[in-house]
Amino acid sequence: MRGGRDACASRARAVSWSRATWRPSPDMGSLSRPSSSASLGNLPHLLLFFLFVGPFNCLASYSRATEILYSLNEGLPAGVLIGSLAEDLRLLPSAGGQDLQSQSPQHRVAERNPPLSFSLASQGLSGQYVTLDNSSGELHTSAQEIDREALCLEGGGGTAWGSSISISSSPSADSCLLLLDVLVLPQEYFRFVKVKIAIRDINDNAPRFPISQISVWVPENAPVNTRLAIEHPAVDPDMGTNGVQTYRLLDCHRMFTLDVEENESGERTPYLIVMGQLDRETQDQYVSVIIAEDGGSPPLLGSATLTIGITDINDNCPLFTDSQINITVYGNATVGTAIAAVQAVDADLGNNAQITYSYSQKVPQASKDLFHLNENTGVIKLFSKIGGSVLQTHKLTILANGPGCIPAVITVLVTIIKVIFRPPEIIPRYIANEIDGIIYLKELEPVNTPIAFFTIRDPEGKYKMNCYLDGEGPFRLLPYKPYSNEYLLETTKPMDYELQQFYEIAIVAWNSEGFQVKKMIKVQLVDDNDNAPVFLQPLVELTIEENNAPNAFLAKLDATDADSGERGQVSYFLGPDAPSYFSLDSVTGILTVSTQLDREEKEKYRYTVRAVDSGKPPQESVATVVITVLDKNDNSPRFINKDFSFFVPENFPGYGEIGVISVTDADTGQNGWVALSVVNQSDIFVIDTGKGMLRAKVSLDREQQSSYTLWVEAVDGGVPPLSSTAKITILLLDINDNPPLVLFPQSNMSYLLVLPSTLPGSLVTEVYAVDKDTGMNAVIAYSIIGRRGPRPESFRIDPKTGNITLEEALLQTDYGLHRLLVKVSDHGYPEPLHSTVMVNLFVNDTVSNESYIENLLRKEPEISIEEKEPQISIEPTHRKAESVSCMPTLVALSVISLSSITFLTGMGIYICLRREMKHHREDDNLEVQTPLKGKTDLHMRERKPMAISNI
């Protein structure tokens, strides 16, 4: 094991993780090495020391404890690598060699003998969140997804190391630790490792308000910049920047704004700030939506309805609409008759609007005794009988008193008419519902609905009576025949509560002497549910970008109902055709979507929404919502294939079409426009962006390079752009563009000495040639196409190997120069290529005159060419190409490859055997060296004659 005090280097992995560190146990300090001078003298002491401490070595090894810290994001899938204990504990073999450095950690762990073994101290809950590879020590995430909020915010385990895995919630807001105990065996490498895995928070929770309806009360006299805390702030289980960062109002009504204050513990509280002068009497309530937003990327939102109620203060005093009213009272009026009523109005509410009425101190006591004033209702009644001595005119000054207000004043001028006869009487009999002098009618009552009968009576019995209706409204008063002095009050047309709710009319009766009496009638209409809710827009067209945040706000639907009370209260509902992931708040009409929308999955949504009132029976109306999902650049270009392979014949012309690279992008518009480019070797290859056609800028030669591996990148036009790559393999097919190259003999002027004693069948020399092509194009055949000499037919060449042997025994007449014209031909398709070489053989016992032989070689040979093609067992696989198809090409390539391998293997065996034969001949002290010693000596044979003997 390497030095335990070195910190493990950080590595970039598939998951984001911090530097892993490990700390050795204090007893792992380095031991000092004894000096050589003192070693012999201290040997007995050392033996006693090891004898004493030997039994404790095992215990000492167990104290080698180590801590390692990893970190990763929550919510990762199964199989993500967390860390390698073998690497981070420096337990791998030393990587000094190049081969060992290239090995994987698993192979390097296997280098240990005995091999390392990693295991959890106890099973516990380890199988739920992580898996440990027992042989390599690699930690991976398991199928159980790690949820930081479930582990550490909802009651994570303690910090004890008692089990193989536990949960620790550190005081730090962002810290959530997964604790494991790992044992490393065998004994030679024993470690007790404490692994801490810090779970980092991701933004997977949206802010949420504890209640959906939040109410805040503000006094109407609150000054500008008044700050009021909102008692139910949003909560977000995520931590740090992923938690709640800011608040905002959807509609501030130009009267309010929000501010956020952060306390020492980092909690943010929204405050409502008053921005304008409030007046409860103008508007007593404001309804808005408060939105909480976290700091994630993208941010997530949560919302609640915020109702701002304006509380009343006593800022209004009672007021009379008139300053004076005139009342006439007849002298024979009945005691207790209400002669008048005064009414003041206070715009405040509750106790602030309480009004009491009283006479001014200026009112004489006699008037107070005659006319009684109700201090609560303001009704003035005749309190005593009018006598003959009563004043004819009374001025009643009445005060309307409110808390903390200057009284309002109204004057009631009462004129008493003394009569010697009784005035006409109007006696009502109500048919409709009447309470406290007010008649209540439903707005949907039909025409000619009877309201009341009125009997006109003359107490004197001697005057003719008349009656008529005074006032405006859909009413009429008709004599009810066959009775006299009977009148029926009825409606003349349907009444609409939404147009007018209250009517006040009078029944006036008079006699022939001109005396009249008036009876006031008050009619109050009762609202009925005769109006359905009405959407402001029957077609609501919305747009939203795809990949929106969960619970994203779409729109606030608004419908109005002309009815009053609960009949006009509107609730909102989604139609049956709406997808389940859309939500509509029944009270506020806020439309949201709970999940992310994907334009590539569905681009347009169309469904209905309903607005229903609370009447009995309820009425409703329907609107249509059309949501268009806008495209975002969230799809990378995708190649049809991960790998493309193209077969191209060599010498392919420049800018020829090699093949089409197909790529698609699911996005639209600019986001779906794709540009292709060659990442490597762009100096040789280019791609037409429009067609995706791959072309080569230059002609390709298989002999220079047989294959090319390209990486093509596809980049879309989004902002920011997305890209993907594909691997392109180009294989060059060989064509027969290289003739065989003769390596031996090196020139037509070289010659060899052949002894006359050479036995028939002996190898004399060879012709050796190579071909740069492959397959059948590189299969070489040798043949003698021309001969000159005393008896040159005595020599034969092997068409496969090029070996030249002696066929017949040499005679006395065969002395001299024999010249063989050898043709070296390949089996290329469609036309074979060939080369020729002159093989010169000088038959003699010795070379006595080299100048003579060289002179013979310089003369032009007169050799007749034999039209005979070499015959070998391997025949070309193609003679004519009548059609081109993929399958024959593949078959041909397979045959060529197999033939090449067979040929090269045979050549290797042959060369090895020839070399072995040479060594044997050298050991037998042959008289001369054969010309097959090696290709490195070819230049030495051009001028030096050699003799061959088999004796």
C-alpha positions, 0 to 999 in steps of 0.5 A: 500500500502506498503512503497513507498520508497522501490525499486521493486526487479528485476525478471527474465522473459521470456524477458530480462528486467532490474530492475524496479524502481519506485519513489514516489511523494515528498508529499508521505512522512510519517506523524508523529503520534501525542502523546497520551498526547497531543491528547485530548488537541489538539482535537478542533484544529485537527477538525478545521484542517481536516475541512479546509484540507478536500476539498483538499484531492482529489487534494492531492491524484492526486499528487501521481505520480510514475515512473517505468522503464522496458527494453526489446529487440526489435522484440519480439513476441506478448504476452511477459510479460514486467512487472506487475504494481500491483506487482512493485507498491506494490499494492498486498495484504500482502503475509504473509500466505502460501496460499496467497503467492502461489496465482497468481498476478491476484488472489491477485489483486482480493483480493482488495475490491474494486478491482484495475483497470489499464488504459492508460491515453489516447489511442493514439498509445498504441494498436500498441506496448503494451497491458495493462491488466486492472485488473492485471496491466500486460503489454505485447507486442502486435502484432505490432513488436517493431523495435528500428530503425524504432521508434528511428532512423527514426524519433521517437516521442518527449519526452513529456508525453502528450499521453498515449504512445510516443517515446523518443530517448535519447542522449545515443546511445543505449537508445530508450524509449517508454513512457506511462501514466497509471492511477490506480483506484479506488480513494483509490489506485489512482496512476498516473504512468509514465512507461518508456520502454527502447527498447534494440537493437538486431543485426537485420541489416547488414552493408550497403555501400552507394554505391556499387562501391567505387573508391580510387586513389593512386599516384604511388609514394606513400610511404609505409604506406601511409594512405588514407581514404575511403570516403564512410564507411558502415552504420548500423542502429544498435547501440553499438557492433551491429554496424559496428566494423571492415573492411577487404579486400577480396583480398589485392593483397599483396599491401594494407591493411585496418585499422580502426580509431574511432573518439570521437563520436564513428564513425569508418572510414576505411583507405587504407594503402599502403604496397608495391611499386606501379608502374602504368606502371606495373599495373594501377588498383587493384579491390578488395571487401571491407567487413564491419562486425558488432559485433553481434552474429552471425556477419552480413556482408556488401560488396562493390567493391573497385577499387584502381586506380594508378595515373601517375607521370612523372617518365619515359622519352622518349626513342628511340628503335634505336640509328641510322637509315639510309635513302637513298634519290634519287636526283630526289625525289619530294618535300614534300615526307616523307623520314623518321619518328622518334618515341620515347616512354614515358610510362607515361600518359597525359601531362607526356607523351607529346613528342616534336622533335627538331634538335640538335644544331649540325645539320647544317642549310643547312640540316635543310633547306633541311629536315623539321622535324615535332616537334609533329609527328617526320616525316622528309620531303624533304623541297626543291628540291635537287640541284647539289651542295647539300651534298651527306650525311647529319647527322641529330641528333634529340632530343625527349624532355619530361617534366622534362627529359633529351632528347633522341637522335637518328641519321638519316643518309641521303644519297642522290643518284644523278641520271640522270633518274627517279626511278620506281614508285609504285602507290597504289589503296586501296580496304580495308579501309585505313586511314593515310597510315594504312589499317584496316582489320577485323579479320574474313575476309575470305581467299583471301580478296583483300586489294589493287591494285599496279601499277608499272610504269617506268617513263623512259619507257625503263626498264623492271619492277619487283615487289615482297612482302617483309615482313611476314604475311598472305599476297601475291602479285600476277600479275593481268592479263591480265594487265601488271605491275598491282599487287593485294595484298590479304590475304592467310588465316584467321587472328586472332586478339588475336594472332597478331594485327598489320602487316608491309610489303613492296612492292618492285619494281626494274628495269633491271638496279638494281634500286629499290623503296619500299612502306611500307604497315601497316595493323591493324586488327580490333577485332571482337566478335569471342570469348565467355567468358570462366569460369575458372571452369565449375563446381563450388563446394561450401560449407556453414554452415547453419544458415549463416548470411544474404548476406553471401559471397559464391564465386567470379566467374571469366570468361575471354574473349580473345576479346578486348574492350567492346567485352571482358567485361564480365557480370555475371547473374544467370540462371533461375533455381537459387533460388531467394535468391541467388544474383550474382553481374553482374560486380564483379561476387561475389555470395552471399545468402541473407537469412539463409539456413537451411540444414534440409529444403534443403541440396544441391543447384544446378543451372547455372550461365552465363557469357555474353560479351558486343559484338554485338551480345553477346556471353555467356558461362554457368557454374554450381554451386553446393552448399552443406549446412553443418550441424550445431547443431541447432535442439534439440532432439524432443520426439515423445510425450511430455508426456509418460504414461506406465502401469506396474503391481506391482512386475514387475521384475528388468530390465524388459522392461517398454516401449520405449521412442522415440526421433528424431533429425533433424541434421546429424552425431554427431549432430544428435546422441542422448543420453537419461538419467533419470534426477530424480530417476535414482537410480530406473530407467534406459534407454537403450541409443541404443533402448530407452527402459525404465527399472526398476532396482528393483521390484516395489511394488504398496503398497509402491508407486503407481506411479512414475513421471520421467523426461527424458533428451535427449542430442545430440552430437553437440558442444555445445550440445542441449537437451530437456526433456519429462515427463514419468508417470509410473502407477503401476497396483495392483495385489492380493499380500496382504491377508486381515489383521484382526484388530479386534479382535486382537487375538484368545484368546480374548473373549466377554461376551454375556448376556442371555437377549440379544434380537435376531437381536442385534449386538454382536460384529464385525470382522474388517479387511483391505487389502492393495491392491486396487479395487477388490483385496481389496473387503473383504467378511466375513464368518463363516467357523467353529463353536463350543459351545452349540449352535453356530449356533445362531450367524450370520456374515454379509458378507459385514460388518463383524458384528456378530448378534444374530439370535435366543434367548438364552436358559438356555442350551446355557450358556458357550463358543461359538467359531466361526472361521471366514474367511476373504477373498478378491476378488483378481484375479486370486486367492483370498487370505484370513485370519482367526480369532477366535471369542470367545463369553461367554454366561453368566450373569457374569464372575465369574471365569476368569481363567476357561474361559482362560483355555477353550481358551487355549485348541485346538478347535475341529471345523469342517471347513465348505466349504462355500465361502462368498457371497456378491453382488460384484463379481470379474470382472475377472475369467479368462484371456484368452487374454490381451489387452489394452481396457479390462485393462482400463475398469478393472481399471475404475471399480476397481477405482469406486468400491474402491471409493464406498467402502471407502465411505460406510465404512466411513458412516458406522463407523460414524453411529456406533459411533453415536449409541455408544454415544446414548447408553452411554447417556441411561446409558446402563449396559455395553459398546459394543465392538464397542467403537473404535479401540483404545480400542481393547487391553483393551478387550482381557482380560476384559469380557464385557456384552451385554444387550438390556433391 
